[in-house]
Amino acid sequence: MAEVGLKKWIITFTVITASLLELIDTTIVNVAIPQIQGNLGATLEDVAWLSTGYAVANVIVLPMSGWLGNRFGRKNYFLTSIIVFTLVSFLCGNATSLNELILFRIIQGLAGGGLISTAQAILIETWPREDVGIATALFGLGAVVGPTVGPTIGGYILDISSWPWIFYVNIPVGILAAYCTYSFVRATPKEGQGQPVDWWGIALLAIAVGSLQTLLEKGESEDWFATPYITALAAASVFGLLLFIWREMSTDHPIVNFKIMRHRSFAVGMFTSFILGFGLYGSVFIFPVFCQNLLGFSALQTGELLFPGGLCTIVMMPFIGIMLKKGIPAQFMATFGMLAFFIFCWMLSKSTLQSGTGDFFLPLVIRGVGMALLFVPLTTLAIQDLKGPEIGQGSGLNNMMRQLGGSFGIAALTTLIHIRSGFHRSNLLTNLNDYNQSFVDRFNGLIRGFMAKGQSLFDAKIMAAKAMEGIVTRQTMLLTYDDAYWVAGLIMLFSIPLLYLQKFKKNANIPTDVH
């Protein structure tokens, strides 16, 4: 039964706030890694497990969240997840060793996995059927803006304080969300209570999804299949996934109900959610690295650049919900969203070493519009045919696919950057020879410049050679990042036909009988 009046808005605020806790923590830690590394005396490879452990734990719980909410009651599960997340945030801030911090981050990821999909199911149940498009748009604020503003918030916190405060800021927010959940969210029946627990399914899910997520997080840094444990993870993810699907299709009490894949819109929606994650997380990954490593921007400057686009998404979201309510096909809006994302990537692929903050404002605003046009319509299309308990299951799988899409995006683009950098460097080096007059003129000009500053001819030649090496390196990085933008944009562009495999509905509302 839908809520009305002030209570509806309080519940909406509560679930969005709880979702933001988890989503912001996905990226906020990344900007603090150098400070944590120095403070705890850890290597970069070791401290990277703070992000990997969180992501792996998160993606394992996501597909199980519907089953957990059904077994223990959605309100109870949601409230417990908030409390555990808040308590562990305090423990993360008080960690005295890297091992402690990694352990607490894993627990935080397990608790966070129960927030997103459960919050979405509660929100769908809270709003009237005719307004569910607006409710999904409001939920999308957290899902899209959270990963974008995470680095900005982290940059501000580190600018005025130290790394433990990126965890401590969760505490008051978590307390408020827990109080509002306890006071206002309606309890749901524990329909799964007393039923057998599919322990084999849980174990196979943890092996399959955990191995896959770890493979994607660590593959590039470990040189992929040149490392034995990466090969083992790949095998575990493939065989674990096949056995998991077989187990869930054959048991009477599955933790993930794959029978919902019979709905064509949901089955196709799994792929479009994957593509959304690829674009959302992949672009958030490439852009900061590009700005900081190549253009010399600080983490705070980069975060501030991303803010207007996030603000644009916030402003657009309610209007997207209204357009859905008026019956504008979600496929049309998502098409424009994918085109906007392609334009964003195309504009950034034209960047130069002289690009400044002003050159990125318009592309990032276009990205913000595109993300608003993508998240709500894609979510609506994916779960438009689900009913009752299927919505909780579908939300979990849908969110898991978006997370995996992001991990695939980051891994694929990182690998592309690595491969293409070697290609572009080889091409550029062919131009550094005595038969290229442009190179000769540039090299001799550098020598004369260094000699004018008092250097000997010998030292000036060495310094000129080093300067040319720096120029080649920067040009190589520029061309490589341009390639990465192109690939991200083309993947989104070529995914447009998938939208039209999903059902058209005059009013693409999601059923609200979620129990």
N, C-alpha and C positions, 0 to 999 in steps of 0.2 A: 504494500500500500504506500502510495506517494505521500510525502510530507507537504505541509503548506506553511505559508507565512514565514516568520522569522526563523523558526526551527530548520526549515529547508536550507536557508542561507548559512546558518551556523554549521550544519553538517557539511555543506559544500566547502566552506572555509576550512573545516577540520580536515577533511580528506585531502584537499589540495595542499594544505600545510604539511601533513604527514608525508605525502608523496614527494614534496620538495626536499624534505629531510634526506630521503634516500637518493634522489636524483642529483642533488647538488653535491652530495658526498662522493658520487661516482667520479667527478672531475676535480673537486676542490683540492684534493690531496696532491694532485700532480704538480701544482705550482710550488708545493712545500717540500718536495722530495730533496732538492739540494740542501735545504736547511736541516731537515731530519737526518740526512746522510752525514752532515758535519757534526750535528749534536750527538748522535748515537754512535759515531765512528763506524759506519757501515759502507760497504761498496755500493756502487750504483746498481749492480745486478741484484744484490740482496734486498736493497730498499725498494726495488721495483715490485717485489712481492706484496707490498702494501696495496697496490692497485690490482695485481693479479689475483691475490687471495680473496679480496672483496668481490671482484667480478665473477670468479668461479663459484663462490658460495651463493651469490645473488642469482646467477643463472640456473643453478641446481634447484633452488626453491621455487622460482617463478612458475614452472609448469605444475608444481604440486600445490600451489596456493589455493586453487579452487577446491581440491580435495580436503586440504587442511581446514579451510573455512567451513566446508560442509560437515566435517567430522566434529569439530569443536565449537561450531557456531561462529558466524562471520565476525560479529562484534567482539567476541572473546579473543579470537585469533588476531584481529586487527589491533586491539588494545594491548595484547601481550607483545606483539611485534614492536609497537611504539615504545613500550616500557623498556624492553630489552635493548632496543636501539639506543635509547637515551642513556641508560645505565652504562652500556659499553662505550658510548662516546666519552663519558667521564673517565672510564678506565683507559681508553686510548690516550687521552690527554695526560694521564698520570703514568704512562708506561715508562719504565726506566731502561729497557733494552729493546732491541729490534725484534727479537723473538716474541716478546710480550705484545708489542704493538701489532705484529703480523697476526698473532692469535686473536687479539681483540677485533682486528679488522675483518677477519673471517667470520667471527660471530656477528659482527655488525652487518656483514653482507647477508648472512642467513636471516637475520631479523628484517633487513631492508627488502629482501625478496618477497616478504609477506605484505608489504605496504602497498605496492603499486597496483597489482591486480585486484586486491581486496578493496582498496580505495575506489577503484573504478566501478566495481560491482555495487558497492554501497551507494555511490553517487547515482548510478543508473536506477537503483531501487528507490532513491529519495525523490527523484523528479517525476512529474507526470509524463505519461507516454508521449504526448504531443510536444514536450519541451526537452526531450532527451538529447536532441542535437545540440541545444545550448549547453546542457550539462556536460556532454562530451567535449565541447569546445572549452569550457572552463577547466575541465580536467587536463586538457591538452596544454594549458598554460604551464603547468608544472613539468609535464613530460618533455616539452620542447625547450622551454626557457631554462629549466634546471641545469642541464648539461652545458648550456651556453654561458650562463652567468656564474657558474661554479668557479672558473678561473679568475673572473673579475673579483668576486667576493674573497677568494683566497689571496689574491694580490693585495687587496686593501688590508686584510687582516695581518698579513706578513709585513706590510709596510708600517703598521703601527704597533705590532706586538710580535709574539713568537708562535711557532707551529702548534703547540697544544691548543691554542685558541680556535683553530679551525675545527676542533672537536668540541670544545666547551660551548661554542655558540649553538650547538644542537640542543643543549640541556633545557634552557627556558622554552624553546619552541616545542620540544618533545613533551615537556610537562603540560603546556597549554593544550596540545593536541590530545594527550591522554585524558585530561580532565573533560574536554569537550566530547570525546568519544564515549567516555563513561556516562556522561550526563545526558547526551542527546541522541546518540545513535541507537536505533531500535535493535534489540536482540533478535536473532533468527534461530530457528530450530536446529538442533544438532542431529540432522538426518542421518549422518554417517556413523553416529555413535553406536557401538556394539557390533559393528560389522568387522569382519576379519581385515587385518592390515596386510597389504601386499608388500611384505618386506623385500621380496625378490625384485619387485618393480622399483622400489626406492633405491635398492643397491645398484641395479642396472642403470637407472636414471643418473645416479651420482657418478658412476663410472663413465657413461657415454657423454653426458653434457659436461661434466667436470674435465674429462680428458680433452674434449674438443675446445673448450674455453681456454685451458692452459696451453694447448697447442697453438692457438691463435695469438695468445698474449706473449708467448716466449719463443715462437718459431723463428722469427727474423733474427733476434739477438743470438740464437743458438745455431744459426746457419741451417735451419730447417732439417732435412733428412740426413744431413751429414752427422747429426748428433743422435746416438742410439736411443736416448730416452724420448726424443721427439718422435722418432719412428714408432716406438712402443705406444706413445700417446695416440698417434694416428690410428694404429691398429685397434687399440682399446676403444676409441670413439666409434669406429665403423662397426666392429662386432658388438660392442655394447649397445649401440643404437638399434641394430637389427634384432638382437635378443630382447631389448626393451619393448619394441613395437610388437614382436610376437607374443611376449608375456602379457602386455596390456590388452591385446586383442583376444586372448584366450582365457583370461581370468574373469570371474563374475564381479569382482570388486576392484577395478583398476584405479590407480591413483591419477592417471591421465586418460581421459575418455577420448580415444582416437575415433570413435564412431561419429563424433561431430564433424569429421572431415567429409561426411556424406553431403554436407551443405557446400555447394559449389562456390558460393561467394566467400565462405570462410577458408576453404582450401586455397583459393587464389589469393585471398587476403593474407595468408601466411607468407607468400612470396612478396607481396607489395609491402608488408611490414618489414620484411628483411631488407628490401631496397631502401625504405625510409630510414632504417637504422644505419645502413651503409652511408647514405648521404648526410644524415644528421651528425653522427659521431665521426665519420671520416673527415668531413669538412672542418669540424671543430678541432680535429687533430692536426690537419695539414696547416691551416692558417696560422695558428700561434707559432708553430715550428718555423714556418716560412718567415714570419715577421721578426722573430727573435734571433734565429740563426743567420739570416741573410741580410735583413734590413737593420738589425741592431736595436730593435724596440725592446723595452723592458716588459716584464710579465704584466705589470700594472697597465702600461700603455696598450698592450695587446688586448687585455681584458676590457679596457674602456672602448676600444674599437668595436668589440663584439656587442656592447651594450645597446646601441641604437637599434640594431637588428632584432635583438631580443625584445626591446620595447615595442617595436613594430609588430612583432608576433602577438604580444599581449593585447595590443589595441585591436588587431584583426580578429582574434579568436571569437569574441562574442558575435561579431557580424557573420562569421562563418556559420555559427550555430543558427542564427536567424535565417540565413539563406537556406540552410537545410530544412528548417521548419516550413519555409514557404514553398518547398518542393523542388528547388533547383537540384538537378541530379548531382550526386556526389562525384560521379565520374568526371563531369565537366570541370568541377573545381579542382579535383586532383590533377587533371591534365594541365591546367594552368599553373598549378603548383610545381609540377615536374618541369614545365617549360621555364618557369621563373628560376628554378634551381640550376637548370642548364645555362641560362643567361648569366647567372652569378658566376658559375665556373668559367664560362667563356671570357667574361670580363677580367677575372683574376688571372687567366692564362696569358693576358696581355701585359702583365706587370713587368716592370723593369727595375733595375737597381736604383733608380732615382724615384721610385714610387714612394709617396708619403701618405700620411694619415688621411688626407683629403681624397686620395684616389680610391680609398676602400669604403668610403661612406655609402655611396650608391649601391655597389655590389652587395654589401652586407644588408642593406635595407631590402633589396630585392630578395635576398635569401630569407630574411625574416618573413616577408610576404609569402614566399613559396612554402616555408615550413608550416605557416598557419593554414594554407590551402591544402596541405598534404595530410597533416596528422588527423584532424577531425574527420574529413571525408573517408580516408583509408580505414580508420577505426570503425566508422559507421558501416561501411561496405562489408568489412570483414565479419562483424557479429550481428548483422541485421536479421539473419534467419535463426539465430540461437534463442532458445527459450528456457526458462527456469534455471535449474542447476547448470545447464550448458553454458550460460553466460560467464559464470565464474571460471569454468574450465577454459573457455575460449579466450577470456581476458588474459589468463596466465600464459597460454601458448602464444597468443599474439604478442604479448610483451616480451616473452622469451625470444621470439624470432626477431624482434626489433633490437634486442640486446646483442644477439648473435650476429645480426647484420652489421651492427657497429663494430664488433670485434673482427669480423671478416673484412670490413672496410679498412680498418686501421692496419691489419696485417697485410692485406693486399696492397694498399698504397705505400706502406713502408717497404715492402719487397720491390715494388715498382720503382720507387725512388732509388733503392740500392742498385737495381739492374740498369736503369736508364742513366744513372750518374756515370757509370763506367762507359757506356756507349757515347754519351755526349763529351766526356773528357777525351776519349780517343779521337773523336772527330775534331775537337778544338786543337789538340796537340799537333795535328797534321798541318796546321796553319803557322806553327812556330818554327820557321826555317828561314834561311838567308835568301830564299827565292821569293819570299812574300814581302813586297816592299812596305806594306802597311805595318807588318811586324818589325821590320828593320827600322823604320822611322820611329815607331813607338819605343823600341828598345833603346835606340841611340838617344832619344829624347830623355828617357829615364836616366841614362848614364850621365848625360850633361847636367841634368838637374841635381843628381847626387854629388857630382864633382863641384858644382857651383856652391854646394853647402860645405865644401872642404874635404870631401872624401877623395882618396887616391883613385886612379883609374882601375886598379885591380879590385879594390873594395866596392867601387861604384858599379862594376860589372856584376859582382856577386849580389849586391843589393837590387840591381835591376832585374836579375834573374829571379830573385825571390818575389819581387813585385809582380812580375809576369805570372809566376806560379799562383799568387794570390788572385790575380785577375781571372786566370783560367778556372780556378776553384769556384769563385763566385759566379762566373758565367755558367759553369756546369750545374751548380745548385739551382740557379734561376731557370735554366731550361728543363731541369728535372722536375721542379715543382710545377712548372707550366704543364708538363705532361700529366702529372698527377691530377691537376684540376680538370684537364680535358677528359681523362678516363672517368673521373667521378661524374662529370656532367653527362657524358655519353651513356653511361650505365642508367642514369635516371631517365634520359631521353628515350632510350630503346625499351624502357619498361612501360611506357604509356599504353601499348596495346593490351597489357594484362588487365588494365582497368575495365575494359569493355567485355571481358569474360565474366564479370560479375553482374548480378541481376540489377536491372533498373527498377527503382521503386519511386512512385510519385512522391511519397513522403517517407524518406529513408529513416524512420524512427526505429529505435531498438526496443524490444519488448521489456517491460519492467517487472515481470513476475519472477523476480530473482529470489529464490528461497534456498 
